Amino acid sequence: MNCCVKYCGGCQAAYDRVRFVEEIKKARPGISFVRCGDGTACDALLLVCGCKARCVLDRDYTTARVIVADSEEAYCQVVKELSAPPFD
């Protein structure tokens, strides 16, 4: 399974977004995480927002499953969502 990762611009990042994704990758080793736009078809899209403004949500995404992280506190929810079908 593939999960595309899209980061916000980072203008107000309140946490280390890259480290956050690295921790998610460790928790879900069976999922292939790729950067958005590399041409890989994705089963889910992980939007990694640096703050509560969630500016990266200002557009429509065609991926059926969109998962949003806007703080380090979102870790457990993201892992849970990536543990549900079709990822389980």
C-alpha positions, 0 to 999 in steps of 0.5 A: 500500500502507498501513502502519499505525503504532502507537507504544508509550506512550514511558515508557522510550523510548531513541530518537526513535521519531517520527524513526525512522518519518520515516526509514523513510518516506523509505526507502519513499516508495511506502508510505502510512504512517497512524496506527493507529485512523484507520479505514484498512485496512492491509497491515501494522502497524509497532509502534514500541517505545521499548525492549526491553520491547515492551509494545505486544505485549501484545495480539493484532493482526488485521493479518496482517503485523506488523513490530516495531521496538524500537531504532534498530538495527531500521532496516535490518530494517524497511526490508527487511521493507517491501521484501518483497511486497506492498510491493515 
